[in-house]
Amino acid sequence: MTFFEELKWRGLIKDVAGEDIADKLNNEKITFYWGTDPTADSLHLGHYSSLVTAKRLAKHGHHPILLCGGATGLIGDPRPTAEREIISKEELNKNLEGIKKQVEKIFDGKALVVNNYDWFKGYEFTDVLRDVGKYINVSYMLDKDIIRRRLETGITFAEFAYTLIQGYDFLWLYQNKNCIMQVEGSDQWGNITTGLELIKKKLGKDAYAFTMPLVLDKFGNKFGKSEGNALWLDEKRTSSYQLYQYLINVDDDMVIDYLKIFTFLSVDEILDLEKKNKENPHLREAHKALAREIITDLHGKESYLEAVKISESLFSGDIKNFTAKEIQDAFRGIDEFKVTEDLKLVDLLVQVGVCSSKREAREFITNGSISLNGNKITDLDFTVSKDKLIEEKYIVIRRGKKKYYLGTRI
């Protein structure tokens, strides 16, 4: 299997520009780029699928350029339904720094990170019209899918012209960085072809590109901020435990596709996991491999092992030795209750809604269904005092096997 054939086997090739692109990828060492606009201070799992592909190309010997759109981010790529909200320059610059750090970490500092604002600042509007707009026909722009879909509801000139800016990015990188290929998600095909057109008309040269199918969740939605289901690459926003829980629970019929897209496991390793997934799906070996590979690549082996520890401890109910950080990671996103004084456990259970009445609370305690910070409590007179808490701060109540409630002592 050639490198290009492996990319196709992994489901990473959708649209292609350049007849001899397979030969370029298989046998040469070329410079390519992938870009994103800094709409947030962190990338998410949807971006990671593209970053892994770029990293895969880099491992094969190609030279990656990662473009952060300081210029394009000021406008916003047209969305299918509505115009993007304009963000301030201050927020954009903050986002740029966050994304740059993430990219440099993922690529171990071996990718060139550029900002298209560097070549657009000071670029006169009339020069843009002469150097770019003169070469792109309006009918050509109107025929682009995203623009055509927005014509009925309305599209601003800024969004309409976005494709010219991204097209110029490709031209600039071609001329100044010997970058002959663009690699993006399939939703960027219209913008990619503008760059190919500019390079062809201005320089008389052929460039290359391929897109990857967008990675979807089980509901057919993109992994994205606007979709409301973002899994952030920043560990402070999405903990390794949260990421682990998501990956360990992906649908059985999707996990092999995810292994192909998101990991560097070999073809043989993935085929072996596919066989195990079919024969013994309850063991979830493919899911565990997916979580291990992604979290280790993003956050390191130690963070992955911590996520496994938290998961196994919560499943068994043994959280007695949790640190404050592990508590925060395990219960991030759930509503917390506050406690200001020592309380009998019976009263606390009713106060925070674990039980509907004192009678029910006594029944749960007597039946051994209540644990506090990993310790089963059967004493009806038990008092929740500060010295009983994790680091004298956190209260974790477990009702039954799966229902948890988190509180803090203030």
Sequence and secondary structure as in RCSB ss.txt:
>XXXX:A:sequence
MTFFEELKWRGLIKDVAGEDIADKLNNEKITFYWGTDPTADSLHLGHYSSLVTAKRLAKHGHHPILLCGGATGLI
GDPRPTAEREIISKEELNKNLEGIKKQVEKIFDGKALVVNNYDWFKGYEFTDVLRDVGKYINVSYMLDKDIIRRR
LETGITFAEFAYTLIQGYDFLWLYQNKNCIMQVEGSDQWGNITTGLELIKKKLGKDAYAFTMPLVLDKFGNKFGK
SEGNALWLDEKRTSSYQLYQYLINVDDDMVIDYLKIFTFLSVDEILDLEKKNKENPHLREAHKALAREIITDLHG
KESYLEAVKISESLFSGDIKNFTAKEIQDAFRGIDEFKVTEDLKLVDLLVQVGVCSSKREAREFITNGSISLNGN
KITDLDFTVSKDKLIEEKYIVIRRGKKKYYLGTRI
>XXXX:A:secstr
  HHHHHHHTT    EE TTHHHHHHH   EEEEEE  SSSS BHHHHHHHHHHHHHHHTT EEEEEE TTGGGT
    SSS      HHHHHHHHHHHHHHHHHHTTT SEEEETHHHHTT  HHHHHHHTGGGS HHHHHTSHHHHHH
TTT   HHHHTHHHHHHHHHHHHHHHH EEEEEEEGGGHHHHHHHHHHIIIII    EEEEE   B TTS BSST
TTT   BSSTTTS HHHHHHHHHTS HHHHHHHHHHH    HHHHHHHHHHHHH GGG HHHHHHHHHHHHHHH 
HHHHHHHHHHHHHHHHT  TT  HHHHHHHTTTS EEEE S EEHHHHHHHTTSSSSHHHHHHHHHTT EEETTE
E   TT EE GGGSBTTTEEEEEETTTEEEEEEE 
